[in-house]
Amino acid sequence: QVQLVESGGGLVQPGGSLTLSCAASGSDFSLRVMGWYRQGPGKQREWVAQISSYGSTNYADSVKGRFTISRHSTKNTAYLQMNSLKPEDTAVYYCYINHMGDRYWGQGTQVTVSS
């Protein structure tokens, strides 16, 4: 059974930083794409970033230059380093993994950027 567990969310002031983690279990995911979406209050879910098994990364324009996605393949863990946070980054952040033709999701972790 595939499970994803996110952690690292919280309250941070504008300009601050947070690092989110996503731990995957239930299989070997070293060859799978992992990524993050987010959903802000009253907004649609928005894709944020993605990383391939080879370390190739892609980012939404809204976070490019501020967020960095990485992974520790042997630990089946993905990270999202978020710098220079803005109030509009406030959202529930969801980790996902593409595995065997399906996409699996974590439960989400809340990030609030406010003074």
N, C-alpha and C positions, 0 to 999 in steps of 0.2 A: 504494500500500500504506500503510495507516494504521499509524503507530507512535507509541507513547507512551513517554517516558523520564522516570522520576522521579529526583530527586536531593535531597540535603539532609538525609537521615537521619543518625543517629549516636547517641552516648551523651550523655545530659544528666542533671544532678542534678534531683531533685524541686524544683519551683518554677521551673525554668528554661524556656527558650524555644528553639524551632527553627522554621525555615521550610522547608517542602517545596516543590519545584517540579515541574511536569509539563509537559514540552514535547511538543506533538503535531506530527506531520509527515505529509505524504502528501495533504493536501487543505486546503481553506479551512474552518476550524472556527469561524469567527466567529459563526455562527448556531446553534451546537450547545451542548447542555448538557454541562457537565463536572463532575466530582465526585471524591470520595474514599471509599474503604472502608478498613477495617483488619481484621486478624486477629491476635489475641493468642495466646500459647501455650496450647494446649488449648481454644481458644474458636472459636466460629463466626465467619465473616466478618460484620462489622458496618458498616452504612452510617454515614458520618461527616458529610458535608456535600456540598452541590451548589450550583452557580451557573448561572443561565440566561444566554443571550446578552445579555439586557438588564441583567444584573447583579443579578437577584433571587436571594436566597440562602436556604437552608434548612439547619438543623443538627440533629443528634441531640441529645437532651436531655443526654446525658453530656458533651458538649463545648460546649454553648451558653454564651456569655459568656467562654469561654477561647480558642476557635479562631476564626479568621477566614479565609474563603475569598475569593479574588479572582482576577481574570484580566486578562491583557493581550491583548485580542482580536487585535490586528494581529500579535502574535507567537505566536498559538495556544498560549499558556502559561497554566496555572492555578497558583495558589499556595495553600498552607495554612499560615497563621501560627498557631503553637501556643504559647500562653502558659500559665503556671501548671501546668506538666506534672506529672502524677501517675504513680506506678508502674503504675497500671492502664491508662495510655495506652500502655504498652509493647506494640508490635505491628509487623507488617509493614503498611505503608500502600501502598495501591494506588490509582492514578489511573484514572479511566475517562472515556470520552466516548461519547455517543449520537450516532451518525452514520448517516444513510441506513437507518434501521431496525435497525441492529445496535449492539451495545455492544462497545467495544474497551477493552482493559486494558493497563496498563503492567506491568513486571516486578516492581514492588514495591521499597520501600526500608525498611530496618529502623530503627525508633525504639526506643531502650531508655532508660527512665527509672529511674535507680538511683543511690544514693549509694555 
